[in-house]
């Protein structure tokens, strides 16, 4: 089904195929795949894998992880081929959306794991910290959580990627699949809200 021996597509061969494959042809291949046609699915992989891998790599930024996520994507394409609805967009768009979501999930999962590790190390380091310092730390963390809750979901997502994930504005735009100007606006408006929140607390 999925060509596990070659998880990373060759740009020179696959990209040209993907570019020349028409939407109707991809739809036909996906339809045949939904009926268990492994040959059709292999053709679909050859026609689209370079673009899918590129979308994933732009988000996760690590070739080995991108290869793993790409394989996960194609497993999902195989399992969910019958769910594709032509009226809601092209096959390439459907595949790209799934790829982007899985890539973002991988980034968030990795970030969560890193955060857990950092929190664990921090807890270990604070074993000897006195009670007053612990209370202050918890108060500050609570203030940050309350401040983030004042943001819209889109602002909070952009802020978390940029200021907690360490991504540039351009990278945030790529991860969220939005124009750079939109990403900058969300970040600016989010920071203004945070500034107003903390400023209001101090009055």
C-alpha positions, 0 to 999 in steps of 0.5 A: 500500500504505502511505499515504506522503503522510500518515505521521502519522495524525490523532488525531481521525479514526484513533483513533476508528476504531481504538477501534471496530474489533473484533478479528475485523474487524482479523484479517479485514483482516490476513488479506486483506492477507496475500493481497495485498489492498491495499484491506484493508491501507489499511483496516487502516492507517486503523483502527490507525495512530493507536495505532501512531504513539502507541506509537512516539512515546512511545518515540522522542519525536520526531514526524518519527522517529516517522512514519518508524518508523511507516511502517517498521512498516506495511511490516513488517506488510504483509510479515509479515501471513501470520505472524500467529498468532491463538492468540498474541494480538490483531492490535492486540497483535501490531502494538503489539509490533512497533511497540514493538520497532522504536521501541526499535531506533531509540532504541538505533541513535541512541544507538549512533551518538551514542556512536560520535560521542562516542568519536570526539571523545574519541579525537581529544581524547586524541591528546596525552594521555600514556600513563599517563592512557590506561591509567587511562581504559581501566582505568575503562572495563573496571571499568564493563564488568565491573560491568555484567556482574554485572547481570541482563539486565533490570537492565542494560537499565533501568540503561543507559536511565536512567543512560546514556540519560538517561531518567526512571524513568517513561520507562524504564517506557514504553520497556520496556513494564513497570509503573513499580514494576517499572522502579524495582525493576530500577533499585534492585536494579541499583544495589545490585549495582553498589555491592556490586561496586565496594565489593568491589573496594575492600576 
